[in-house]
Structures are given as C-alpha cells and as structure tokens.
Amino acid sequence: MTLNFIAGEWTTAADAVPNVNPSDTNDILGDYAHASLLDTERAIDAASRAFRNWSRSSIQTRHDCLNAIATEILSRKEELGRLLSREEGKTLLEGIGEVTRAGQIFQFFAGECVRVAGEKVPSVRPGVEVEITREPLGVIGLITPWNFPIAIPAWKIAPALAYGNTVLFKPAELVPGSAHKLAEIIARSGVPSGVFNLVMGRGSIIGEAMLKSSKIAAISFTGSVATGKHVAQACTASDPMKKVQLEMGGKNPMVVLDDAEIDVAVECAVNSSFFSTGQRCTASSRLIVTDGIRDAFVAAMTKRMTSLVVDDACKAGTNIGPVVDQRQLDQDLRYIRLGQDEGARLVSGGELLKRDTPGFYLSPALFTEVDNRMRIAREEIFGPVAMVIRAKNYEEALEIANDTPFGLSSGICTTSLKHASHFKRNAQAGMIMVNLPTAGVDYHVPFGGTKGSSYGPREQGRYAAEFYTTVKTSYSFEGTG
C-alpha cells in the first residue's frame, strides 16, 4: 500500500483504494492510502510546528531545495509522464509535457527564492523611513484536481515553499500516483520535517478538516464552481478568516472570423476542444463562427476530426486518450443526449468506442445548430464535446463570447489586426489567445480568469507572491540629521 507523508514520515492508513488506468481498467497502478481525520490533524500540527524555522530559513536553503526538486523531476520526465498518462488518461506526449512543465515551475520558483524584494521609501515626515516587505502566511492548504495531477500541484507547492510557507497537500482521489511520486521527490530534496505533508483521500474528511482548522492560514483550491463556493464560504466563516484562492470552471469561446486562415482556425479548435480529452478548464467548447466561413469551417473541422486517433494513452500514434473514469464518461454522454434533446445537431462523434483494452473511450463530439442559451452552451461539460455557434459578424461574435458566467480563457482566429486588438481589450476573460489554442499557457506568467472562473489573486509567475505572502509596512525614526 502506498502511504501518506506526514511530519517527515511515510504513514500507513486504515483505508486504501485502487488507482485504475482509464485506458485499461484491468491495470491497477497500486493501492493508495486514504488519510483519516486524525492523520490530517497530525499533518496540520506538523506543518504548524515547522513554520517558524522554515519561514526564517535562508533564501539559499529554499532555493537549493526547490532546485533539487526541479532537477529530479526533469531527469525522470519520461518515467513520471508515463505514470501520469496511465492514471489520468492524457496521451504520453501530453503527460511528459506536463511533467516537464512541473519541473520548470520548480526551477522558476527556485530563482524567485533569491529574488524576493522589498521597498525602502521616505516618509512624508522628516527623519522617518518606511520599509515595505513580504512575509509568508503560515500553513497553506492545497487542494488540487485530477486533470493536471502534477503541474497544478507544482504551481501551488513551489511558490508556497519558496516564500517560506509550510504545506498540507491534498490531491484528487483519482490521481494519487503522480502526487505520491512528487511527494517522494520533495521528501528527498532537503525540505525539513513537517514543512511538506501529503494527505491523500476524501475531500469530505481531509478538505473539511483543512477548512475548519484555525492553524491553516490560507487555502488554494482548483476544482468545480460548487465546491469552490463552499471553500470560499468556509474560509470567510472560519476564525480567524483564511486567505483564499480559487480556480474553477470555464466555458471558453473561440471566435473564428471570415478572414481567418481556415487551417489555423481548425487546428486551434481541435487542440482547444479535444486534446487532453477536453478535460481542461481552458478548453474551448464554444466555437463562435461568422456566417461567411461557417460552412467551410464545419466541413474542415469534421474532416479533421476523422483523422484523430482515440486509443490507449500510452500507445504510439494516439491523439486523444480515454475519459478519466466512468463517472465523467456518464456526464459527457448525458450532455451529448441533452444537446440533441435541446435541438442541436450532432454532426460528428459522441460515440462509445471499443479498443484492445477495456477503457472509457469516447469519440470527440461536434454539434452545430447551437443557440448560446442552450444548457450545453452554458454549462461546463469537461469532456471532448464542442459546438459551433453561428454569428453574423465580429460584433455579434464578441457579444456571444462574453455571454457566459465564466471568464477564464477566450480566443480569436483572424488576420485582422483591428479585430484582434479590439478582442484583446474587450473579451471578458483573464487570458486571451489570438490565432492560438485557448489551452496552453506559460509557467512564468499569471494564470486566472474573471467572473465565475476565478476568485482571489492570480496563480503562477511573480504574481503568485500576491497570494502566498502578506505585505508588512515598517516605520523607523532615523533622526533629523
């Protein structure tokens, strides 16, 4: 049985669950321990005790630990990428790419350890100096989703440790393998006992204990809107109140204008909608296409979809792996039926597939004749399901793109500098892509959205300091000289 990591030790648990490969449900990657309430409280206590020394450790010590983590991740990217693809279902190429990104994130924040800066400014009062510095918060609770089982933990854990916080890490139940390997690497890096703790298991036990604990200073959560709202309410209701950072859903649009290069637009749409099996919060499920190019775009899109290979995530030549599990597959199928019931036309895909091994295989689905008021156009499906929405012109396309409760990522395909520039200013989203897929962002720049997609400070890059630190202003009388 694979164990939790608490107070610098690998600990057993009374309960464990199997980790099932969605490409081959006969392939069990191992049994992973579920932490109890008592385990979670022990981990919180350990992180609380470790905070004083870690928060005052030298920036060189923190740099060296994070750099060691990055080095090992990158040296093992093929091995870790294969594990990730086996447990989550994204293709091997995507799995290795995600692991590489995780290593790069730790590299970046290793550098940030020695780049933490403050300010010294004069006061309006003669002889008084003002210092503005950043300080760590304390114990940070990190709750991560299953769709990026090593990159999202990395972009939360790395800044938390870099800025001197201690960590309680709860990964999604579906993907414990990547989390456990990451914990092993962190444990070998030189990070002192209690600074980093891994507690795998149920959100109803671990997550609730984290939300209720007075020893946890902040919670960073990535997941569903409903759970995110619960996290926010619990953090503001706790005593003392917790700082909170939420990354939630998306219903991202990609606008395709009449002047777009159709091959570019199709590749952007296919990548955004279907790669990683559509299981990305930045995926484009709403393809908003203007009248002049709409029919040609649909024809080119359906032709391109026939060439996509859906198969075992680790098999050479696979473009799209399986859906992560039966529950998610059932949700995808419900939305496909719902779209048809609402009057949308299913022009391609949406069928269960059989392959050499038993798995959760679904052909990517494309709808046309979709109205933006339909539920399939309003609600996040989180699967390989996309829809074409017709627009008369750029102005209507922009209006439809912004007509959503979400605002994470928004894209446009056009050769018009005028429309591209206007879209970047007026699209209501945290990240804008021009002639690029809506999914796929760099590790050194801020990540996050608007409206119902995000709440609190941004993740990634130097902007991560806004969440993982607090600002202190100090005055001193230097004399009138």
Stockholm file with secondary structure:
# STOCKHOLM 1.0

chainA/1-481         MTLNFIAGEWTTAADAVPNVNPSDTNDILGDYAHASLLDTERAIDAASRAFRNWSRSSIQTRHDCLNAIATEILSRKEELGRLLSREEGKTLLEGIGEVTRAGQIFQFFAGECVRVAGEKVPSVRPGVEVEITREPLGVIGLITPWNFPIAIPAWKIAPALAYGNTVLFKPAELVPGSAHKLAEIIARSGVPSGVFNLVMGRGSIIGEAMLKSSKIAAISFTGSVATGKHVAQACTASDPMKKVQLEMGGKNPMVVLDDAEIDVAVECAVNSSFFSTGQRCTASSRLIVTDGIRDAFVAAMTKRMTSLVVDDACKAGTNIGPVVDQRQLDQDLRYIRLGQDEGARLVSGGELLKRDTPGFYLSPALFTEVDNRMRIAREEIFGPVAMVIRAKNYEEALEIANDTPFGLSSGICTTSLKHASHFKRNAQAGMIMVNLPTAGVDYHVPFGGTKGSSYGPREQGRYAAEFYTTVKTSYSFEGTG
#=GR chainA/1-481 SS CBCEEETTEEECCSEEEEEEETTEEEEEEEEEEECCHHHHHHHHHHHHHHHHHHHTSCHHHHHHHHHHHHHHHHHTHHHHHHHHHHHHCCCHHHHHHHHHHHHHHHHHHHHHHTCCCCEEEECSSTTEEEEEEEEECSEEEEECCSSSTTHHHHHHHHHHHHTTCEEEEECCTTCHHHHHHHHHHHHTTTCCTTTEEECCSCIIIIIHHHHHCTTEEEEEEESCHHHHHHHHHHHHHSSSCCEEEEECCCCEEEEECTTSCHHHHHHHHHHHHHGGGGCCTTCEEEEEEEHHHHHHHHHHHHHHHHTCCBCCTTSTTCSBCCCSSHHHHHHHHHHHHHHHHTTCEEEECCCBCCCSSCCCCBCCEEEESCCTTSHHHHSCCCSSEEEEEEESSHHHHHHHHHCSSEESEEEEECSCHHHHHHHHHHCCSSEEEESSCSSCCCTTSCBCCEETTEESSCBSGGGGHHHHEEEEEEEEECCCC
#=GC SS_cons         CBCEEETTEEECCSEEEEEEETTEEEEEEEEEEECCHHHHHHHHHHHHHHHHHHHTSCHHHHHHHHHHHHHHHHHTHHHHHHHHHHHHCCCHHHHHHHHHHHHHHHHHHHHHHTCCCCEEEECSSTTEEEEEEEEECSEEEEECCSSSTTHHHHHHHHHHHHTTCEEEEECCTTCHHHHHHHHHHHHTTTCCTTTEEECCSCIIIIIHHHHHCTTEEEEEEESCHHHHHHHHHHHHHSSSCCEEEEECCCCEEEEECTTSCHHHHHHHHHHHHHGGGGCCTTCEEEEEEEHHHHHHHHHHHHHHHHTCCBCCTTSTTCSBCCCSSHHHHHHHHHHHHHHHHTTCEEEECCCBCCCSSCCCCBCCEEEESCCTTSHHHHSCCCSSEEEEEEESSHHHHHHHHHCSSEESEEEEECSCHHHHHHHHHHCCSSEEEESSCSSCCCTTSCBCCEETTEESSCBSGGGGHHHHEEEEEEEEECCCC
//
